[in-house]
């Protein structure tokens, strides 16, 4: 290989490397600015007490933005207040454009157990809420001796509400179905408190529907579907 040919190859390689660095740098710069704008817009809409973060998950999202296509976006907001309840919200939208349109997506809202108990009214009176294997656990004490017991409840959802249905009561190492409490005179008062409780989820934006509810380790997690055409 001649010296001049080697020099041309090295120059081409150097040019390619420089182009790759510039392209990568431009992509990251535009991506960072776009994420900042999305986070600021989401903060204005959600008005959370905590921080808002946005993340573009599509490869070369920054360069795609220059053509009007942001791609897939994840937004998280902490401390969003709705229906007198504070929750953490996570949203995932697909095929977002720079105009704010999207192909739809999914979202979750996580409500702390201290607030879950308060919203359950009489069912949660004097009980401490927690979650296990998707079920809601309500723990407390009963009777003059203050015997500890735990109520296990199933959580289900419709498009506009979720329902907590107590299924069993664990006391002194024994598990009793809620329906069988009628045969236990000492538990009659408890049974009257264990009727299913439905909590309406109101004020949802158009095109957003509740799809699931489960008791996780950090709170009650409500899942939502987001129809195509929803804007950031």
N, C-alpha and C positions, 0 to 999 in steps of 0.2 A: 504494500500500500504506500503510495507516494505521500510526501509530506503535505502537499496541497489538498489532496483528497481527505487525508486524516483531519486536516484543519476544518474542511467543510463539514465533515461528520460531527466533529466536536461542536462546531457553531450551531448546527441543527439541533443537537442534543441540548445545548445550553438554551436555545430559544424555546424548545419544547418544555424544558424545566421551568423557565421563567414564566411561560404562558400558564402552566399548571399552577404555579404559586399565585400568580395574579388572579386567575379564575377562582381558586380556592379562597383567597382573601376577599375577593368581591362577594362571593357567595356568603361567606360567614358574616361580612359586614352588613349586607342587605338583610340577611336572615335575622341578625340581632336587632336591627332597626325595626323590622316588621313585627317581631315578637314583642318589642316594646310598645308599638302602636296598638297591637291586639290586646295586650295586658291593660293598657290605659283605657281602651274602649270598654273592655269587660268590667273594669273597676267602676266606671261611670254607671254602667247598667245595673250591676249587682250591688254596688255600694256596701262592700264588706267591711268588717271591723279589722280584718287582718290583710295579709299580702295577697296579691294576684300574680300568677305566673302563667306565661304562654310559651308553648314549645311547638315548633314546626317539625313534624316527623317524616315528611317526604324527602327523599334524597335530592340534593341540589335545590332545596326549597328557596333559597335566596335568589338564585338565577331564574327560577320559574316565576318568582314574584315580578321580575322585570317584564314578563309577558302577560301579567295579569292573573296568574294562577298561583295561589299560595300553597295548595295541596292540603294535606291532613294537618289538623291543629288540635293540640291538647291544652286546655285551660283549667287551672286550679285556683280556687278562691277560698280563703279561710275566714270564717266568721260572718257568713251571709245571714241576714235576719229576714225571715219570712214567717208569717202567721205567729208572731210573738215567740218564735223559736230560732235559735242560732245554730247554723249548720255549716259543714265544710262541703263545698261543691266541686266536682270534677266533671269536665265536659270534653267529649271527643267528637269532633266534626270532620267529615270527609269532603274532599274536593272543594275547599274554600277558595273563593276568588277575592281579588283585591277590592271588589265592590261590597264584600261582606256576605254574599250568597254562599250556600253550601248544599251538598247532596244529602244532608241529614247526618244523624249520628246517635250517640248515646250519652247518658250522664248519670251521675250518682250524687245523692245528698246524704251525708252522714250526720245523724243527730245523736248527741251525747246522751248517755243513759240517765243522767240527772234530769234532763228535760223530758225524756221519754216517760219517766214515772209521773212527772207533773202533768203531762198531757193525757195520761190514762185515767185521771180522775179517781173515782171510788175504787176502781180495780187496782190502782197502784198505791192507794192510801196506806202509808206506813211501811211500804215494801221498798226494797232496794233492787233495781233492775241490773241485769247483766245478760250476756249472750253466750250460747254454747251450741255448736253444730247447727247454726241457723235458727235455733229456737230462742225465745225470750225466757229468761229465768227471773222470777220475782221472789225474793227471799225476805222473810220476816219472822215474827213470833206470834203465838196464839195462846189463849187461855190464861188462867191465873198463874200457871207455872212458867209462862213465857216460852213454851216449847218451840224451838226453831223449826221452820218448814220452808219448803221451796216449791213454788208453782212453776211448772213448765208449760209454756204457751206456744202455739203455732202462729206464725205471722203470714198473712196472705194479702194480696193486693188486687185491686181493680184499677181501672183507668183514672179514677179520681179519689180513691180512699184506700186505706189499709186497715185490716181487721186483726185484732189480737184475740185468739181463742184459747183459753186455758184448757189443757188436756189432762194433766196429772198433778197430784200434790204428793210431795215426798216429806214424810215426818217419821222420826224415830227409826230410820232405816227402811221404812215401808213406803211403797209407791201405790197410791190410790187414784183411780180414775175420777175425774171431777163428777161424772155422772153417778158414781157410787157413794158420794159424800152424804146423800140423803139418808143412807142407812146408819150413819154415825151421828147420834144426837149432838155430841159435842162439836161437830163440824158444820152444823146446819147454818150457823151465821156466816161461816167462811164461804159456804157454797153460794149463798145469795150474792156475794161480792164477785164471784167468778164467772159471771155471764160474759159472753163475747162482747168486745168493745170495738166499735168502728170509729176511726178518726178520719175526717174528710181532709183531703189535700186540695186546697182551693188556690185560686190566683195563678194557676199554671199558664204560661204563654200559649198562644194558639199553636197547635202542631206538636205540643209536648204532652206525653201521656205517661202515667205511672205504669210500670211493667212488673215490678218485683219489690219485695220487702224481705229482709233477712236480718237476723240479729248477729252482728259480727263482734269481734273482741273489743273494738273501740266505740261501738255505738250501733244504732239501728240504721241500716243502709237501705235507702230507697233508690230503686233503679228507674230510669226514664228512657223512653225513646224520643228522638227528635226528628220530625219529618223533614223531608227535602224542602229547600227553599228558606229554611230558617236562617236568619242573619245574626252575625256576631254583634 
